[in-house]
């Protein structure tokens, strides 16, 4: 179930923005990528209600401190909606109800109230496409795992369309109640027994996160997912632009990235006021232009070398690298890239190129692209498995409770009417679990009479094994990709340094 607020009125026309010059990779222009993630914390004086009011342009009252936040005069808000998981209370579709519920459940003075993800929207897409893009991204990555999402799209027709996504920090239980952020886990000795702490007069324990939402890998996963879905929409719209969540260095682009201006600096630059960050970006653009010119000269040199060697069998990339390293060893000038001059590193580089039959830089790029593609395929396979495992966990847990307490319920039903109330009070916990499990099973059995507990467990075991194998391959690929990136970087560094040192005899070819 997804609950949505009514969208705000759209602008009748789309502002035409000036296209910025971007570096290219693989023949495709690279669009601007921005995806920042931060925590809204009460300990830093922040409020989830205030944040929601500001981003939605609404007037909301924080019941926690009694402060009313009125941002109804704020402009540039073109769409807002709230997306909820299936088990969330329907009342959470009201922005005030949702975030005041968050403020109430969080008691600590330094409590983390919400997570905000700010993303830049591709200006190549229409308003409707942008809304659909953000909605699909939020559903697939956040709502399906149990987060409530407050989505607000901003666009002042200044070339900076973006979206703010406010996410809840607690999971929602099957009954619609807030879950816990952390669970207590006892520390056990080597025999599996709890360890008593005489000083604190209690057993030793540790806090374990109830979800994986705060893990460091999640941020990278969400950033990569945003780039992937943006590129999917750009491709569907027949746009050549693509975005990439990786840094220039990880992409293999030899340019210096510009710094993020921020709202204040952006507006000042727009009015013609030079800022420190703007000056830094202008210096970076000058440097990048020089790098592009140098790259063009190298490209011309490489083209000339190809023409000269058109009638001869070109050496493989491994042979070229081996020849360069041999000449440097003989001349006693190893070069400045010490990382690739280490014998073990050089041997690893050459073995990798030879084993994978890589004859040129295009082949190396194609090899890495294949690794990334396999990673994406595994990631896509894991998503439905994780969803099904989560569902099976609920099925099995409730089925076991139902079967466990069915006998107690039978005894309760067989009690004389006058004794039933006393019997129910005596076995309230067991009967409550039985009735809750029964209601849950009624919703998933689809009219079937027999509980397929054995089949569910068999499916769970099979999917768990399949997930384990996929995860093992994914982690292995991660290490392989890391190694391949280092090798590609080293190969490129050697070739670039060599091209800079050797001046061609046909200088006029470089100046054409």
N, C-alpha and C positions, 0 to 999 in steps of 0.2 A: 504494500500500500504506500503510495506517495501522496503527500498532502502539499498543495501549492497555494500560495497567496496569489491574488490577481495581479498580473503584470501591470506596471505603469505604462502610460501612453508612450508610444515610440515617436521619434522625430520623423517628419515626413520625408526628409531627404538625407542622404548619407554624405557626410563631409568628405571631400576629396583630400586626402593627405599626400604630402610629398614623400616619395619613396627614398629611404636612406640607402646609401651604398653599403652592401654587406659583402663579406668574404664569401667565396664560393668553394664548394667541395663536391667533386663528382659531377660538375656541370650544373648544379642547382644552387640558386641564391639562398643564403641562409638568413632567415628572418630573425628579428629580435626576440630573444628569449628572456622572460622574467618570471620567476616563481619563488617567492619568499615565504618562509614558514616561521611563525613566532607564537609564543604563548602569552595569553592575557591572564595576568596573575594579580590577585588581590594584594599580595605582598608588595607589589610595585605601584600600588595606588590605582589599579585599573578596575573596571567594572564590566561584566559581560553585558549588562543591560545598556550601559552607556555606549559600548562598542557597537551593539546591535542598532541602537537608535541613530548613531552617527552614520553608519554604513547604509542604513535603509532610508534615512531622511525622515524619520518618524519621531513622535513624541511619546516617550516611554518613561514610566516611573519605576525606580528601583525600590522594591519593598524592603530590601535589606537595610538600606540607610535612609530611605524616604526622599531621596533626591530625584527630581524630575529632569530628564534630558530631552530638550526640544530642538530638533534639527529639521523641522518641517520646511524651513527656508533654504535648505541646502539644495543646490542644483546639480545637474549632471547624472542623476539616478534614473536609469532607463528601465530597470527591471529588478524585481525582488521576488523571492519565493522561498518557502521552507520545505525541505525534503526530509521525510521521516522513514525509519525502518518499520517493518510490518507490525512489530510488537509495541511500538510507541503509542502513548495515549493520543487520541485524536485532538485533544485540546492543545497539544504542543504545536499545532499548525498556526496558532496565534503567537506572534513573536514575543509579546509581553509575557504570556503564560510560560512559554518555553524558557526564556532566560531568567525569569524570576524563580522558576523551579530550580534552575541551576544554582542561583545565588542562595536559595534556601538549603539545598542539600550539602553545599560546601560550607562547613562550619569554621575551618581554620582561618586565621588572620592572613596567612600567606598562601592560601589555596590557589591552585591552578584552575581557572574558571572555564577557559575555552582555548581552542587552537585556531589561529587564523592563517589561511593560505591566500596570498595575494598573487594573482596571475595576470599577465598581459595577454590580451586577446589579439589574434592575427587580424590586422585591419583589412586583409584581403577578403575576409568573410563578411556576409551581410549580418545585420542585427539578429535576424531570426536564426541564422546558422550559428552565430556566437552563443546565443542562449541555449540552443540544442546541444552545442559542444560542451558547455560548462555543465549542463544538467546531466548529460551522459557520463562525464568525468566524475562528478560528485556521486552519482548513484553507484557506479562500478567500484570506486575506490574507498568510499566512506560509508554510505548509507547501508550497503549490503553487509558490512561487518558490524553494524549496530550503532553508528553515530547519527545524531540529528544534525542537519546541515542548514544553515541560514545563508542563502546566496543573494548577493547584491551586485548588479552590473552598473558600472559608472562609465559615462562617455560624455565629455563636454565638447565633442567635435574638435578637439585640439590635437588629434593624432595619437592619443594615449588611452584607447579603450581598455578597460581592465575589470576584473571581478574580485570581490572580497568574499571569502568563504569562511564563515564562523562554524566551528565544529565542537560538539560536546566532548568532554574528556572521560565521561563514565559510560560503560555499556548499559543497555537497558535489558532487564530480565524478561523472561517470557510473559510474566504477568503485568508488564508495563512499568514496574518499579525500577528505580535507579539501582544499578549494580555497584560493586565496590571497585575502587581503583587498584587496591592491593589486597593480597591475602596473606595471612600468617602461616608460615611453614616452620615446623619444628626441626631443629638441627639434631641429627641422629649420630650416634657413635658407630663404630665399625660393625657392631652386632645388630644395628637397627633400632636401638633404644634411645629414648629421649634423654638429653643431657640436662641435669639439674644445676642451676647456678645458685649456690648458697648465699652469695652476697645480695643478689636481687630477689632471692626467695621465689624463684620461678624457673620454668624450663627455658632453655635457650631457644630462641627462634629468630627468624628473619622474615622480612617482608618481600613478597614475590608479586610482581605486577600481574593484574588479572588479565590484561591484554598486552599485545606487542606494539601498541600505537606509539609508545615513546622510544622504541628502539631506534638507534642511529640509522640502521639500514632502511627504515620506513621512509625517511625523508628523501633519500635517493630513489627509492621505489616510486614514490608519488611524483617526484620531479620527472623521472623517466616516463611514467604513465601519461603525464600531461603532454610531453613532447610527442609521444607516440600517437595519442588521439588527435592532437592538433594537425600533425602531418597527414593523418588519415582523412580529416575533413578537407585539408588543402588539396590533397590528391583527388578526392571526390569532386571538388570544385574546379578541377583542371588548372590549378595554380602550380607554378614551378617552385615557389618558395617553400622552404622547409625550416623547421627549428630543431635545435639540438640542446639538450640539457647539460651536456658535457662542456668543459672548458675548451678553449682553443687548443691548448696543449694536448688534451685527451683526444680531440678531433683530428689532430695532425695538421692544424692550421698555424702557420708561422706568422701570426700577427699578435699584437698586444691588445687585450680586451679593454674597452672603455669602462669607466666607473659609472655606477648607477647615480643619476642626478638627484633623484628624490623629487617630491612634489614642490617644495619651496624653491629649490635651485632651478627646476624646470620652468616655473612660472617667471622667475627673475630673468632667466635667459630668453624667454619668450618676449619679455618687455624690453630686451636689449641691454639688460644689466649683466655684466660679466661676473661670474662667480668662480671661486677657487676650483670647484669640481669641473666647471665648464672649461676653464683654462687647461686643466689636466687633460681633459678629453681632446681639446684642440691640439695639444702637443702630441698626444697619442696618435691622432689622425695624421699629423705630419710624418711621424715616424713610420706609421703603417704604409703611407704612400711611398716612402723610400724603400720599405721592404717589398712592396708590390713591384716597384721598378727593378729592384735587384732580382726578384724572382723572374720577372719578364726577361731580363738579360740572361739569366741562367737557362731559361726556357729556350731562348734563341740559340744559345751555345749548344744545348742538348739537341736541338733540331739540326744544327750544322753537323754535329757529330754523327747523327743518324744518317744524314745525307752522305757523309764521307764513308760510312760503313755499310752503305746500301748493298754493295756487291759482295760482302763478306758475312760469314756467320757471326752474329753478335754473341759476345760472351754472356754467360749467365750472371745474375746478380751476385751470386756467391763467388764466382771467379773474379768479378770486378772488385769486390770488397777484399778478397784474399790478396789480390795484386797490390791494392793500395796499402794494406797493412804491411805487406812484405817490403815494399819500397820505403815506407817510413822506418821500418826496423833497420834496414840497410843504411839509410842516411842518418839514423840516430835522431830523427825528428818525429816523435810519435803523435804530435798534435795536442790540442788543448782538451779534447774529450777523453779524459782519463777513464771514464766508466766503460768505454768501449775498447780501450786499449789493453785492459786486463786480459791475460791469455785465456782464462776460463770463460769470460764473457764473450770474447771473440770466437772461441770454439763453439760455444752454445749458439751464437748467431749464425755461423756457417753451417752447423749441423741442422738447424731449423730450416734454413733456406734450401738445403740439399734434400732433406727428408720429405719436405712438402713440395719439392720440384718447382720452386718459385724462381722464375727466370728474370723478372723485372719488378719494379715498384708497383705496377698495376696488379701483378699477380699477388704481391704481398697485401695490397689493399683488398683484393678479392677474397683472400684467405681470411682476413680479419672480419670482413663483411659476412662471410659464411658462419663464423663463430658467433657474431652478434645475432644473426638470424636464428640460429639454433637456440640461443639463449631466450629470445623472444618466444619461440615456439614452445619451449618448456614452460615458460612463465604463463602462457595462455592455457596450457594443459593443466597447470596446477590450480588455476582459479576455480573451475567447476568441481574439481576433486575436493578442494577445501570447503566449498559450499555444501557439497553432499556429506562430507565427514561431520560438519557442524550439525547438519540436520539429523544424521544417524546418531550422533551423540545424544541429542534430545530424545529421539525415539527410544533408544535403548535404556536411557536413564529412567524415563517415565514408565516404560514397560516393566522394568525390574521392580520399581516401586509398586506398580499396580499388582503384580503377581505376589510380591512380598506381603502386602497387607490385605490381600483379597480374603484370606481366611478370617482375619479380624473383622472385616466388613460383614462377612457372612454371619458371624456370631452376633454382631450388632443387629442385623436384620431379624435374627431369630429371637431376640429378646422381647419379653412382653412389653407392651407400650409404656407401662409405668416405669420400667427399668431401663428403657432405651436412653433416656437423657443422662442418667448416671453413668451408664456404660460408655456413652459418647464422650463424657468429660474425662473418664478414666483413660480412654484411648484416643484422645483428641488429635495428637500428633500423627498417629498411624492412619486414622480415618481421614484427616485433612490431606495427607500425602496421597492416599488412595483416590479420593474424589478429584484432586487436582490432576493426578495422572490419568484418570479416566476421561476427564474433559479434554486433556491434551490428545489422548489416543483417538477420541471421537473425531477430532479434527483432521487426523492424518490417516485413519483407517479406510476412509471412503466406503463405509458400509460393510467392510469385511468383519467377520466374527472372530476368527482366530488371529492371535497376535504373532506375527512372523519374527519373533525375537531371534531365532536361530539364523534366519536368512539375513536379518539386519547385521548381526555380529559377523557373519561370513563376509558380507559386502564390506563392512568396516575394516576387517582384517585385510581383504584384498586391496582396498583403496589405500590403506595405510602403507602396505608394502610397495604399491605402485608410486605413492608420493615419496617414499623414502628413496626409491631408485631414481626418480626424476630429480629430487633435491641433490642426491649425490652427483649426478651428471651435471647439474647446474653449477654446483660449487667447483667441480673439476674444470668446467668451461671457464668459470670466473678466473681461476688461476692461469689457465692457458691463454686467455685474452690478455691478462696482465703481463704475462711473459712476452706475448706477441707484440704488445704495445711498446714495451721496452726495446725489443729488437728492432721494430720499425723506426723508433726514435733514434736508436744508435746508427742504423743504416743511413737514415736521412742526414744525420749529423756528419758522418764520414763523407758522404757524397757532396754535401754542401761545402764543407771545408776544403775538399779536394778541388771543387770547381772554382772556389775563391782564390786558391793558390796558383792554379794553372791559367795563364793568360793565353787565349787563342792567337794563333798567327794571323787569322783572317779577322782583324779587328773591325774592318768595315762591315762585316756581317752583323756585328752587335749594334751598330749605329744606324742601321737601315730604318 
